[in-house]
Amino acid sequence: MLDRVAVSCARRRGAVILAVILVSLLMAYGASRVRQTSDYKKFLSSEQASVRVTLKAAEEFQGMSFETALVEGENLLRAGSLRELLGLENLLLSSPELENRVVGCQSYADLLLQQLPQVRALLTDPSRDPLTENLVMGAYLTILSDPRLSQQLRGYLTPDLRAGLMRVYLNSSLPKEELTKAVGEVREKLRAAENLRLGLTGLYSMERDIGRIMQRDNSVLIPATVVFVCLILFLTFRRLSDVGRCLLVVGLAALWTMGVMGLTGSDFTSIHVALIPISMVAGVDYSLYFLSRYYEERGRGEGFAEALGTSARRVGTAVLMCFLTTLIGFLSFSISDLPPVRTLGQFAALAVSFAFLLTLLLLPALLGSGGVGRAGREGGVSRGLASLGRRIARHRKPILAALAVTVALSALVAPRVGSTMSFDLLLPSGVESLQTQHRMEDLFGGQSQLFVLVKGRLLNPLALEQLRGFQEGVVSDPRASGLIGGSYSLADPIFQYALFSGHMPQTEEEVAEVLENLRASNHGLFLPLSDNQTLVIFNVLGRTDRDFKRATQLVREHVENFSSPLLSLRLDGEPAVGGSPAVISDLFSRIIPNMLKTTLLALLLCLLVLILLFRSPVLGTLTLLPVCMVVMWELGTFYLLGWSLDVFTLGTFSLMIGMGIDYSVQLSSRMREELGRVGSPEEAAARTAGSIGRAVLASAVTMGGGFLILSLSRMPAMTRFGELVALVILYAFVAAVLFLPSALSLRKRAR
């Protein structure tokens, strides 16, 4: 059937090309409508309580998004330092460019001066600096006398008074792109400081800096990858026209995928960038195998139609198996908890489908009827591969034994591979915001915030006592040592007022009056209060997903044990714990098991497809075994290199199924064909390696080298991705070349 389709498309090339052009025009229109977004909400699943709490907090409290400025100087409690810092805060809050973007500022100075409004007035007169500094130092010592307030201040000011923090709260209801632009304005205004050194860091400033690095990298690495792929294709076929045909299939597959994305109104997030290399892998592989077989048949003297039909019949079946197994690998993403990952799997499957259809329909229409081509003539590479195939078949038993030993050793160390993910490994060095982040973490610990959404009679003095008791219970828990560095809630400014005034408000009206006075005297003060809701915020000192999990479990345990008729710490019956540590902890706890399950499911479904298409359980199983070997080798390599089993490394397993199985399918299919022609397994292995081996080698070098170029990126995440995918391709090629000729030769001899 495939041969009739290919020959029919070649005979009706005009109609096929016209149809492709019309579809491409429609898809180009769709691609122009693709909506790009970097909104973190697109990555979250509302099935998890932590996500619902985080989104609700962002909706109710404008200042849930913030950037942090690291402030350094000789003595930050000197009047001149306070004057300059408070002046910068006023500048940010009053600047027309930042109106409705910056909604609050809170620094160590604000914590010290909350109950001393007269000091702010004194700071306007430099001649009264000695009095100002005496009052400030008195407030500092008073706060240090209270363990709870002292711990809070230590989260903003180092004991040597040489480094402090200022949080700039942003309007979280605005689009992310607008907030990123606002952060650029904030950074410029902070540079106006004369006597203080300020560095800005946070989600938006880091993404802004990293985005610039990625743009510079992409402008070099992606063209370099395309040039490398073109070079290998040219060396394989020695025809620019064939290079153009392969690239046309790649480009149209990518265009059509983006077109469907735009026409269906799907969002294009940063994770969907992977669709481009996926389209390249599928398009180049399928075209390469088809063209190689076509020129091989032409070299044997077959005419255009006969060679085309033989190629579609022989290689087309193998490419169909590659397509179906790859499809299964990517569709397994559909059960992910992350919406973008689900759509990535669906659109990756669509990209592979388009590449297969274009190879089967368009490529025959683009082929002319003349020329054998370089790929159709036996050369040094083909003779060398044929000799290698013969040697592998002859030494099948030692090779199989060696492979079994490497797999066994990898299996022994696989359980020792760690699963802790440090986010520092994914971030580049030499970036201003990241350098500030690392410096800040060295001085104050991690800066991630875990929070609890609280509902109830928040202004009731007894409720505030209970709220403070909850905070102290979490922070004083022995398990929180070195993990949670302090907390902040609505109760803190009330108790600070009581400490300085000697009077604790006794009624809800008095509490409301104190809060109103605080707002009036501390412009831009962040008070998490919205109707009958507030937040208890905990600073998480850890930096890994395991630290986030421990902190989240600790806070949830205290929420479970909390009971009050005045306050509720639950949302929809579950502990109302949110923030990035909780979200990351929950996602990682489900993503890794899901990825393992989807990998196993994909392998089983691939096995079923191979058995059905080969019509042989033994041949189908043998074809899949190299992929299983690659899994074990990859785990063994992780152990040797000290890499962890995380979201990024696990993601390569699905790519391995999608790309690595191609080599096994092509070699098994051709080996079976040759074994039917010749009786000697050694000769069959030589003919297989000398024919399809050239295309398999070109595919491995093209894809492996292309991804290896990405490892030159300044982005560690991109570097790790490029290294891992190149490693997977190398392992898949080696496993298929060594195992299949040996195993199939042994099976032939045994029969």
PyMOL commands that set and color helices and strands:
alter all, ss='L'
color gray80, all
select helices_A, chain A and resi 2-11+13-32+40-43+49-60+62-64+79-94+96-98+108-113+117-122+126-144+147-154+176-190+203-237+240-263+270-299+304-335+339-366+374-376+380-394+396-416+423-426+432-444+461-475+478-480+491-501+508-521+545-561+580-614+617-641+647-675+681-710+716-750
alter helices_A, ss='H'
color red, helices_A
select strands_A, chain A and resi 35-36+65-72+102-107+163-170+197-201+267-268+448-456+484-488+529-530+533-540+567-568+570-571+574-575+577-578
alter strands_A, ss='S'
color yellow, strands_A
deselect
rebuild
show_as cartoon
